[in-house]
Structures are given as C-alpha cells and as structure tokens.
C-alpha cells in the first residue's frame, strides 16, 4: 500500500534556489520553564478516574465535539517533531544511545552501601514500603516484590531505563540488597498505618514489616530503591491543563509525548498509566522555579501487572470493558477470551508478558486514557520511531539490568521486547511516509527512510515519487538518492514537493490488527 505525505521544503532548499528569503529553523526547545509561584499540591482519585473514564466520559457531549474536531498534537514544530520541554527531552528517538549513556543520564545515584536510616514505614498495598536515608543524606523509597520474587523490581528497573531513554522524566530506580541489621532507627523514624495515622516507629514495627517480606536464600532482602524527587507538587492529569501553572498552556490530551506514549506503553505493557502514576515537581528556588513533569511507578510493567481479573487480562481489556462484558453476557458465558485459552506464564519472575498475542492496535491500558484515544497516525509514527530505535543489543543489556537470577528469564524478556518492537514497526512505522532529515547535498535533495534504515524494508522494494508543483511525478529508488533539487522559477515560485513511498514487497515482521 502506498503511503504519502506532503512537505513544504522551502527552508532546506534555499541553498539550491538562491534568493534573499531567510526562514528560522524549527523550534527544538519549548521555553515552558518560566518562573512561577510554587503551586499547591494537586491530588487525584484513582477510583474517580477509573469510573469516569470507563463509564461517564463518553456521555460528555462537549468532549465528544472536541474529539471530533481534533486536528492533531499541538506541541510539535515545523518538522512535526516534539521540542524539548519540561515534559520531554529528545533522546534515543533523535540519536543513538549506549547502555552506559542511559545509566549515566538518570538524575540521581543508587543509594550508598548500608547502613541506612529508616525515616518511616508506609503500611499500604500488598507489601510495606520503607523510606530510608543513606549515608550521603539522599532519600529513597524501598519497594518490594509482592508476589513472585524479582518480578516487580526487575520490571520497574528495566522500564525506568526504557522510559528515560525514550525521553521522559523519571525517578532514578535501582535494585538494592540489604540485611535486617543494615537498617537503623532514629528519633525521627515514623510509622504510618493503612489509614494514614502516624506515630513514632519502634523496633517491633520494623520487625513486623520485614516479617511480611520473603528474604533471599542468603538472608538478604531485594528491593527497588526509588530516589525521592524533591519539590513534589502532586500529580498531573492526562487531560486539560493545570490552572496554577501559567506555563501549562496546551491541553494534555493534545501533547504529542502523551498521545504517542500509547505505542511505548503497549510495547512494555504499561497498563497502569493513570494520573496516580505521575508527578509534578517544583524545580528551583521559591518563586523562581517551574514545574517539571514526571512519570513514576513502573512496577506493574512487562508481566508484573496483577490487577483486577489479572494477570492475563492486562493489556487485552480494560478493567471494566463494556464490549467484552457484553459479549460474555449475550453468549451466557460460553465465549472464552483468546488470552484465557492461549495465555501462558513462562517464567514466574517475569509474569504474563507474551509477544505472540500482542496486537499493537488493540492493546488497552487498565482504563481508557483520553490522550491515548486521541492518538493519530502521526503520533503513532512518532512513538514507533522511538521504540524501533532500541537495538537488539541494547535490549539485551536492558533486560540484564533487571538482575534476574536465571539468565534464561532475562533472555526471554529481551526476546519478547524485540518481537513486540518488530510488531510495532510493522503496524505503525509505515502509517505515514517514514522520510526524515531532508537536506541539500550539492544540487541534490537527500533524506533518510527510517523504515529502510532500521531493517523493516528492503532497498529494492522502496519506490519514491516526487511531485513538483503541478508537474508530473518523478519516480526513483534508493536510500538517500533523489533527483536534482528543483529550483524556484519566476512563474511557479517556490516548488511544493509531495513524496509518496511504496513498501513494495517489504517483509512482514508482526501482526497489526
């Protein structure tokens, strides 16, 4: 199937045409870090978000009208790319990154070796969380695997690195090990129960918390140490804007990095992408700072999401999925979902994370996300460019960062990531013409074909057409080979160029249904 796109290439073709006109280069940095007063803490309700987005939002006539007139992401530059901002920084999508660069780019270091001082215990969820301070005075939250050993901590470590490389702001999450004797209490240590009541912490409280955890065979405990981001101003939502942030002027459902994140989230099965797993941090001095926007808590990615009706439902259906529930009802429960029949957990430490049943266009988070629903072909292509920038070698290194005890588990994660990446490429990378970085070399117009460069098309199968103004099409083949650059004429003015590329017989690498 032919994919076509139109480009106004006046700026890059000026050297070939001559003339006095000069255009500014595309915007690559969005100045949304102007000083603002410190905002109030914004709190969100996960229960409200789930109910509203699952059942009520679709009844909102105003929102339906806005969706019908959605003309695409607003925070894009002249090349339809996303500038750096307080939300996103272009990384692997714009340039190759090594594993060492990704590790070194996180904002904080792992905790210093024990002993650690316990600041508090948060007794909520499946396992308690420990707030600690290391010998350098840095603060961390220790989170523990609630079900299978290594599952949540390994997934969170891997996906923290993936989302950082993709361009998002994330906390520094590392895997740490300690023994009970490595923990110290002081007079400021506190205990918080499930309803938020706080009191001074005792040794008995710490013993009770550790008693709910399963140690490793050598007596140590494994935890995910999450660096505590300073300046918390609460959460951000995937819709609307934050009223107390004058820099926040683009509705979040119209931001490219949130719309296109659907593709990245589907890749790593990040179904828990609700408002609760976000963070706004006030960066800078009082009255001179700005808000930086973070994604947090990747502990339910890959196969570690054991939510309502999980784990096999995760990624295939919403928690409250009206279509699936209706089908079950009309068939009196006879209909069985494909994942109920074919779903398999190969490694308990990985959980349910299969490439075989992954369908990029049908993947679902736990409940509808408006930014994801507004995703168009350009957003999906943007996300697919980022996903396919992760090489096989890099994915092996990222899987090893999960520190699984069995090498075959890490190998399985790497293979699943590769196969799901290739399915995404097959589905989204050719939705629009995948041509990038137009430039002039001598008197020739050159460009990159992203699908061809990354191995999702073959050179002899790519055919391009160049239409100049009202003239007929010019056909040519090749990776960066184009006809001589057209020139401005007195009658036609600057040429209008339209490119069409045909995948021809490019090999299929996955399903797109």
C-alpha positions in Angstrom: 0.0 0.0 0.0 1.4 3.4 -0.9 1.9 5.9 2.0 2.0 9.6 1.0 3.0 12.8 2.8 3.4 16.4 1.7 6.4 18.6 2.7 7.0 22.3 2.3 10.8 22.2 2.0 11.4 25.9 1.3 13.8 26.4 4.2 16.1 23.5 3.4 16.1 24.1 -0.4 17.1 27.7 -0.2 20.8 26.9 -0.9 19.8 25.4 -4.2 17.4 28.1 -5.2 19.1 31.3 -4.0 17.2 34.4 -3.1 17.1 36.7 -0.1 14.4 34.9 1.9 15.6 33.5 5.2 13.4 31.4 7.5 14.0 30.5 11.1 14.9 26.9 11.9 12.3 24.6 13.6 11.7 25.1 17.3 13.7 22.4 19.2 13.3 23.8 22.8 9.9 24.9 24.2 10.6 27.6 26.8 8.0 26.4 29.3 10.3 26.8 32.3 9.5 30.4 33.1 9.4 31.2 36.9 6.1 30.7 38.6 4.9 30.7 42.2 5.0 27.4 43.9 1.7 25.7 43.2 -0.5 23.9 45.7 -0.3 20.1 45.8 -2.7 18.6 43.2 -4.3 15.3 44.3 -6.1 12.8 42.1 -8.5 10.0 42.8 -7.8 6.7 41.0 -11.3 5.4 41.7 -12.9 8.5 40.2 -10.6 8.4 37.2 -11.4 4.8 36.6 -15.2 5.2 36.9 -15.3 8.5 34.9 -13.1 7.3 32.1 -14.7 3.9 31.9 -18.4 4.9 32.0 -19.1 8.6 32.2 -16.7 10.5 29.9 -18.2 9.1 26.7 -21.5 10.7 27.7 -20.0 14.2 27.8 -21.3 15.9 24.6 -18.7 18.7 24.8 -15.8 16.3 25.0 -17.2 14.3 22.1 -17.4 17.5 20.0 -13.8 18.4 20.8 -12.7 15.0 19.9 -14.4 15.2 16.5 -12.5 18.4 15.7 -9.1 17.2 17.0 -6.6 18.2 14.3 -3.6 16.6 15.9 -1.0 17.3 18.6 -0.3 21.0 19.2 3.2 20.9 20.7 5.1 20.0 17.5 7.5 22.0 15.4 7.6 22.6 11.7 9.0 19.1 11.1 6.2 17.6 13.1 8.7 16.7 15.9 8.4 17.3 19.7 10.6 20.0 21.1 12.4 19.6 24.4 10.4 20.8 27.3 9.6 20.3 31.0 7.7 17.2 29.9 10.1 15.6 27.4 13.7 15.6 26.2 14.6 14.1 22.8 17.0 11.2 23.4 17.1 7.9 21.6 14.5 9.0 19.1 16.9 11.6 17.7 20.3 10.0 18.3 21.7 6.5 19.2 22.3 5.9 22.9 24.5 3.4 24.6 23.5 1.5 27.7 26.1 3.4 29.7 24.7 6.7 28.5 21.2 5.7 29.7 22.5 4.6 33.1 24.5 7.8 33.5 21.7 10.1 32.5 19.4 9.4 35.4 19.3 12.4 37.8 20.5 10.5 40.9 22.8 7.7 42.0 21.9 4.4 43.7 21.9 4.6 47.5 25.3 4.3 49.2 26.1 0.9 50.8 24.3 0.3 54.1 23.7 1.1 56.9 20.6 3.1 56.1 18.4 5.1 58.4 14.7 4.4 58.4 12.7 7.5 58.1 9.4 5.7 58.1 7.3 2.7 57.1 4.3 3.1 54.8 2.0 0.2 55.5 -0.2 0.1 52.4 -0.7 -2.1 49.4 0.4 -5.7 49.2 3.8 -5.1 50.9 5.1 -2.3 53.1 7.3 0.4 51.8 10.4 1.7 53.7 11.5 5.3 53.5 15.3 5.4 54.0 18.2 7.9 54.1 21.6 6.7 53.1 25.0 7.9 54.5 25.1 10.8 51.9 21.7 12.1 53.1 19.9 11.1 49.9 16.3 9.8 50.4 14.8 6.7 48.8 11.6 4.6 49.0 12.3 0.9 49.1 9.6 -1.2 47.3 9.3 -4.9 47.5 8.1 -7.7 45.2 4.6 -8.6 46.4 4.1 -11.9 44.6 6.9 -13.6 42.7 10.5 -12.7 43.6 12.2 -10.4 41.2 9.0 -9.7 39.1 8.1 -6.2 40.0 11.5 -4.9 40.9 13.0 -6.3 37.7 10.3 -4.8 35.5 10.5 -1.4 37.2 14.2 -1.2 36.8 14.1 -2.2 33.1 11.2 0.1 32.2 12.6 3.1 34.1 15.6 2.9 31.8 13.4 2.5 28.7 11.2 5.5 29.5 14.2 7.6 30.4 15.9 6.7 27.0 12.6 7.4 25.2 12.7 11.0 26.6 10.5 11.1 29.7 11.4 12.5 33.1 11.6 9.5 35.5 13.0 8.9 39.0 16.2 7.0 39.5 15.1 3.5 40.3 17.7 0.9 41.1 17.7 -2.6 42.6 19.3 -2.8 46.1 20.0 -5.5 48.6 20.3 -5.3 52.4 20.2 -7.4 55.6 17.9 -6.6 58.6 21.0 -5.4 60.5 21.7 -2.8 57.9 18.7 -0.7 58.9 18.8 1.8 61.8 16.1 3.7 63.6 16.4 7.2 65.0 14.1 9.6 67.0 12.5 10.9 63.8 11.5 7.4 62.4 7.8 7.2 62.0 5.2 4.5 61.2 2.1 5.2 59.0 -0.7 2.7 59.0 -3.1 1.9 56.2 -5.4 4.9 57.0 -2.5 7.3 57.3 -2.2 7.6 61.1 1.4 8.3 62.1 3.4 7.6 65.3 6.9 7.1 66.3 8.3 3.9 64.9 9.6 1.0 67.1 11.9 -2.0 66.5 8.8 -4.1 66.7 7.2 -2.2 63.8 10.3 -2.7 61.7 10.4 -6.4 62.6 6.7 -6.8 61.7 7.2 -5.1 58.3 10.2 -7.3 57.4 8.2 -10.3 58.6 5.8 -9.7 55.7 8.6 -10.0 53.2 10.3 -13.1 51.9 14.1 -12.9 52.1 16.5 -14.4 49.5 18.2 -17.7 50.2 21.2 -16.0 51.8 19.1 -13.9 54.2 19.3 -10.6 52.3 16.2 -8.7 51.0 15.9 -7.4 47.5 14.1 -4.1 46.9 13.6 -1.4 44.3 15.2 1.8 45.6 13.4 4.7 44.1 15.1 8.1 44.6 12.6 10.6 46.2 12.1 13.6 43.9 12.2 16.9 45.8 9.6 19.6 45.4 6.5 17.4 44.9 3.5 19.5 43.8 1.2 16.5 43.4 0.1 14.8 40.1 -0.7 15.9 36.6 -3.6 14.6 34.6 -3.7 13.2 31.1 -6.5 15.8 30.2 -6.8 19.5 30.4 -4.2 21.9 31.9 -3.1 22.8 35.4 -4.7 26.1 36.3 -2.0 27.1 38.8 0.8 26.6 36.2 1.0 29.5 33.7 3.5 27.5 31.7 0.9 24.8 31.1 -1.0 26.1 28.1 -1.5 23.0 25.9 -4.3 20.6 26.9 -2.5 17.4 27.9 -4.6 15.3 25.6 -3.1 17.4 22.7 0.5 16.8 23.7 2.5 14.6 21.3 4.5 12.9 24.1 1.4 11.8 25.9 -0.6 10.8 22.8 2.3 8.9 21.3 3.1 7.3 24.6 0.4 4.8 23.8 2.8 3.0 21.4 5.6 2.9 24.0 3.3 1.8 26.8 1.9 -1.0 24.7 5.4 -2.2 24.0 6.3 -2.7 27.6 2.7 -3.5 28.7 2.5 -0.4 30.9 -1.3 -0.7 31.5 -1.2 1.3 34.8 -0.8 4.7 33.0 -3.3 6.6 35.2 -3.0 10.0 36.8 -1.8 8.4 40.0 1.5 7.4 38.4 2.5 10.9 37.5 4.4 13.6 39.5 4.8 17.3 39.2 8.0 18.6 40.9 8.7 22.3 41.6 12.3 22.8 40.4 14.2 25.9 41.6 14.0 28.4 44.4 10.8 29.8 45.9 9.1 32.0 43.4 11.7 31.4 40.7 11.1 27.7 39.9 8.9 25.9 37.5 7.1 22.5 37.3 8.8 19.5 35.8 6.5 16.6 34.9 7.5 13.0 35.7 6.2 9.5 35.0 6.6 7.4 38.1 6.0 3.8 39.3 6.7 1.3 36.6 6.3 -1.7 39.0 3.3 -3.1 37.0 5.0 -3.2 33.6 6.0 -6.2 31.5 4.3 -9.1 33.2 4.1 -7.7 36.7 0.6 -6.2 36.5 -1.6 -8.4 38.6 -4.7 -6.2 38.7 -8.4 -6.9 38.8 -9.0 -10.0 36.6 -5.3 -10.2 36.1 -2.7 -11.2 35.1 -3.9 -12.4 31.7 -6.4 -9.6 31.2 -3.7 -6.9 31.4 -3.1 -5.3 28.0 -6.1 -7.1 26.4 -9.1 -5.5 28.1 -9.9 -2.6 30.4 -10.8 -3.4 34.0 -14.4 -2.5 33.1 -14.6 -3.4 29.4 -18.1 -2.9 28.2 -17.6 -4.7 24.9 -16.1 -7.8 26.4 -18.6 -7.9 29.3 -21.5 -7.6 26.8 -20.2 -10.4 24.6 -19.9 -12.6 27.7 -23.4 -11.7 28.6 -25.1 -12.4 25.3 -23.3 -15.8 25.0 -24.2 -16.7 28.6 -20.5 -17.1 29.4 -19.8 -19.6 26.7 -17.4 -17.2 24.8 -13.9 -17.5 26.1 -11.4 -14.8 25.5 -8.3 -15.7 23.5 -5.9 -14.9 26.3 -7.9 -17.2 28.6 -7.1 -20.0 26.3 -3.6 -19.2 25.0 -2.2 -17.0 27.8 0.9 -18.6 29.4 3.4 -17.5 32.1 6.8 -18.9 31.0 8.8 -17.6 34.0 7.2 -16.6 37.3 9.8 -13.8 37.8 8.7 -12.3 34.5 4.9 -12.9 34.7 2.5 -12.7 31.8 4.4 -10.9 29.0 3.9 -12.6 25.6 4.8 -11.4 22.2 2.6 -14.0 20.4 -0.7 -12.4 21.4 0.4 -8.8 21.2 -1.7 -6.8 18.8 -0.4 -3.2 18.7 -3.6 -1.5 17.6 -5.8 -3.4 20.1 -3.6 -3.1 23.3 -5.5 -1.5 26.2 -4.5 0.2 29.5 -6.4 -0.6 32.7 -9.0 2.1 31.8 -9.5 4.5 28.9 -7.0 7.3 28.6 -8.1 10.3 26.6 -4.6 11.2 25.4 -4.2 7.7 24.1 -7.6 7.7 22.4 -6.7 11.0 20.6 -3.6 9.4 19.1 -3.5 9.8 15.3 -1.2 8.3 12.7 1.5 11.0 13.2 1.6 10.4 17.0 1.8 6.6 16.4 4.6 7.0 13.9 6.5 9.2 16.4 6.1 6.6 19.1 7.2 3.8 16.7 10.3 5.7 15.8 11.3 5.7 19.4 10.5 2.1 20.0 12.4 0.9 16.9 15.5 3.0 17.9 16.2 0.4 20.6 18.6 -2.1 19.0 18.7 -5.8 19.8 22.0 -5.5 21.7 20.6 -2.6 23.8 17.5 -4.6 24.7 19.7 -7.5 25.9 21.6 -5.1 28.2 18.3 -3.6 29.5 16.9 -7.0 30.2 20.0 -7.9 32.1 19.5 -4.8 34.2 16.5 -6.5 35.8 19.0 -8.7 37.7 17.0 -11.9 37.2 18.5 -14.9 39.0 18.0 -17.1 35.9 19.8 -16.0 32.7 17.0 -17.6 30.7 14.5 -15.2 32.2 16.5 -12.2 31.1 16.9 -13.8 27.6 13.1 -14.3 27.5 12.4 -10.6 28.3 14.9 -9.4 25.7 13.3 -11.6 23.1 9.8 -10.5 24.0 10.8 -6.9 23.8 12.4 -7.4 20.4 9.4 -9.3 18.9 6.9 -6.7 20.3 9.1 -3.9 18.9 9.0 -5.5 15.5 5.2 -5.9 15.6 5.0 -2.2 16.4 7.3 -1.4 13.5 5.1 -3.5 11.2 1.9 -1.8 12.5 2.8 1.9 12.8 6.1 2.8 11.1 4.6 3.0 7.6 1.4 4.7 8.6 2.8 7.9 7.2 5.7 8.2 4.8 8.8 7.5 7.1 11.1 10.0 5.5 13.2 12.3 7.7 16.0 14.9 7.7 15.6 16.4 4.3 18.7 18.4 3.3 20.6 19.6 0.3 23.9 18.0 -0.7 25.3 19.9 -3.7 22.4 20.2 -6.0 20.6 17.0 -4.8 17.8 16.7 -2.3 18.6 13.9 0.2 16.7 12.3 3.1 16.5 9.3 5.4 14.0 6.4 5.1 13.6 5.3 8.7 11.9 2.0 7.9 14.7 1.2 5.5 17.5 2.1 7.9 16.1 0.0 10.7 15.6 -3.1 8.7 11.8 -3.0 8.2 12.0 -2.6 4.5 14.5 -3.6 1.7 16.1 -1.0 -0.6 14.9 -2.7 -3.8 11.3 -2.6 -2.5 11.2 1.1 -1.8 9.9 3.3 -4.6 9.6 7.1 -4.2 7.7 9.6 -6.2 8.5 13.4 -6.3 5.8 15.8 -7.5 7.0 19.3 -8.0 4.3 22.0 -8.2 1.8 21.0 -10.9 4.2 18.8 -12.8 4.0 15.1 -13.2 5.6 12.6 -10.7 9.2 11.7 -10.9 10.0 8.1 -9.7 13.3 7.0 -8.2 14.7 4.4 -5.8 17.4 4.3 -3.2 18.1 5.1 0.4 19.2 8.7 0.1 19.2 9.2 -3.7 16.9 11.8 -5.2 16.7 13.8 -8.4 18.4 17.2 -8.6 16.7 19.7 -6.3 14.0 21.7 -8.0 14.6 25.4 -8.3 12.4 28.4 -7.8 11.1 30.0 -11.0 9.5 33.3 -11.7 6.2 31.7 -12.7 5.9 28.9 -10.2 7.6 30.5 -7.1 8.9 28.0 -4.6 8.1 24.4 -5.5 5.7 22.4 -3.5 7.0 18.9 -3.0 4.9 15.8 -2.4 6.6 12.5 -1.6 5.0 9.1 -1.9 6.8 5.9 -0.9 5.6 2.4 -1.6 6.7 -0.5 0.7 6.5 -2.9 -2.2 7.4 -6.4 -1.0 8.9 -5.4 2.3 8.8 -8.3 4.7 6.1 -8.6 7.4 7.5 -8.7 10.9 4.4 -8.8 13.0 0.7 -8.5 13.2 -1.3 -5.3 13.0 -4.9 -5.9 13.7 
